[in-house]
Amino acid sequence: MTQGPLTTEAGAPVADNQNSETAGVGGPVLVQDQLLLEKLAHFNRERIPERVVHARGAGAYGTFTVTADATPYTRAAFLSEVGKETEVFLRFSTVAGNLGAADAVRDPRGFAVKFYTEEGNYDLVGNNTPVFFIRDAIKFPDFIHTQKRDPYTGSQEADNVWDFWGLSPEATHQVTWLFGDRGIPASYRHMDGFGSHTFQWNNEAGEVFWVKYHFKTDQGIKNLTAGEAAVLAGTDPDSHQRDLRESIERGEFPSWTVGVQIMPAADAASYRFNPFDLTKVWPHEDYPVVEIGKLELNRNPRNVFAEVEQSVFSPSHFVPGIGPSPDKMLQGRLFAYGDAHRYRVGVNADHLPVNRPHATEARTHSRDGLLYDGRHGGARNYEPNSFGGPAQTGRALWRPYDGFTAGTGGHPTPRHAEDDDFVQAGNLYRLMSEQEKERLIANLAGALSPVSREDIADRAIGNFAAADADFGKRLEAAVRALRG
């Protein structure tokens, strides 16, 4: 902000910002005091609806640098040569908490990256876990309702959480992640990130590959125990936001090594797990993670509301050479995220500085709406036109899918040779050390034991027993002990 006198929103100088105008000393306030009315009216409107999910967040700017040749797999320009740098904005968040919630809680963390590429913005909207609780977006509103406040009690209820998870056995894998040691990261800097979904890459020759993104923290994994988190959440609710901001202020720039798992398109049909099922991982022995770059955060936002709260990310923001997959959760998110932002921030949210392209220009025929800035001037607002307006390229960003011939209907996600809802949760449990298993059981039992009905507890325990008999037996004993 430039130096000079304080002004109204219209730029007129303010004579007195300490005293409202009254009808004489001690008299009533006058409606002609437009500075008072302007300030109060703006104050009443200075917040926008918070995100329904991922409301609690922090963000920073930085750079993504290509470290390995990706051109055999994708024609995306920002990945076109080793050493190339692209500006990024990364927003971290919790999922279930509201805007005023604490950071140090057991909850997945959002890991949303906006790449400001020369071909437009590419948004990769993921989490700090490689899987999720459900595989179909039609269940997402129901799932989130169980994590939010109950409409009668106004509190999060264990009955709702565990009733839904017990009746949705595909959640068993993610719940095992969430209640393990990585369920409460010590900071945003000390956790990995994942694109989670499967995405399409296509190269100049038109070859198609399915990929999964991995962001491996260079600071090392560091987590909090449930006890440590409870103390930190009470003493410093802003712990993760503060840690990120202060580390960048100190010049200790957090970074992640970025890699992808790459599956040739022809492998998908016969792969032992459905490669488009968000509740499943691709084991690394099948498809190793291949490094492609480094992501570093090195600049804090100047204004949290303008750049973090008003930042918008949508999985539908692709660039040439990158596209979606038939992942049913991803397909739902392609619509839902953009729609949420148009409601929450406004139809012109993409015009805000944090959201608009930084390395190119957005050229659209969309006009008007709330806070439209007139950027198009008198240009024609239709296509095709013969007045020099922007026109289509004729080249799709991604390749069409092949092999879908069944009739329409409410089809379940296809099952592959080794697919069920429990196998990968059991594999994850068996990978844990004895101490990790003990902490997992204690965390789960502490969360499950408050439910009001035995059948809800039994159903949830049964899902973990289906993943691993020892897992279920130990959890049942721990829950019974806590429930008396």
Disulfide bonds with the S-S distance in Angstrom:
none
